[in-house]
Amino acid sequence: MLEIIEMYEKYGQEVTKKAYGADRKAVSRWKKRLKEAKGRFELRFDLGCRYLF
């Protein structure tokens, strides 16, 4: 997930959507949850099955 966020920030929405199928809303939701967890990955993320690979 962090890889997807980094790619989104570096290359933008179009490239990230093509590579991972993750749209702006999903990336924003993940960034918000990561910020709320203060960068800890112990927090469980409800990503939805299409974003798991």
N, C-alpha and C positions, 0 to 999 in steps of 0.2 A: 504494500500500500504506500509506503513512504517513497518507493521508486516512482510510483504513478504521480504522486504529488510533486516530486522534484521535476519529473518530465513535463508536467503541466506548467509549472512555473518557468521552466527554461524554454520550452518550445510552443506552448500555447494549447488552446482547446482542440483545434482541428487535428493536430498530430496525435495528441493523447487519445482522442476518441477513436481514431483509426487504429492505433496500436493496441489499446486496452478495452475500448468500448465504454470507457468511463467519461461521462459528460461533466459539465461545469457544476451541476448541482451535487453530484456524487462527490467530486473532489472537494467542493466547499464544505460539505457535510463531514468528510473525513478530516479536513484541516481543523474544523471547529472541535470535533471530538478529541483530536490529538492535542489541541491547545488546552481543552478542559482537563485532559489527563496529564497535563504538564510534561508531555513528551514520553510518557511511560507507555509501553506496548502491552502492559498487563490488562489494560482496559479492553473489554471485548467489543468488537465492532460488528454491527449488523450490516454486513456488506451486501447481502443478497447473493444468490448462487451464481448469477451471471458474471460477477466480478471476481470470483474465486478461480484460480487457475493453478 
